[in-house]
Amino acid sequence: MTTSRQIDVQVDHHPSGNLTLKERDVGQAMWSDVKGEHLGANPNVAQFYQQVAKRLARHAKNGVIVVSYKDTGPKLARNS
């Protein structure tokens, strides 16, 4: 039986306004920036998240299990 690859995924928001997608294998300490596909240092929020969605769908299709997803962006204010 083959064990599926398991990864953690994180979106980093840089002070410059750029967004970068990072991934690491579960249990590893070091994150790797995802290269290409408009996923590194991208200032275009809509384009970036469209590409993130495509990448996550491709991972699911290929049997890669996303164990955790974290977005380090600013917290949005709630209307109470």
Order of alpha helices (4+ residues) and beta strands (2+ residues): beta-beta-beta-alpha-beta
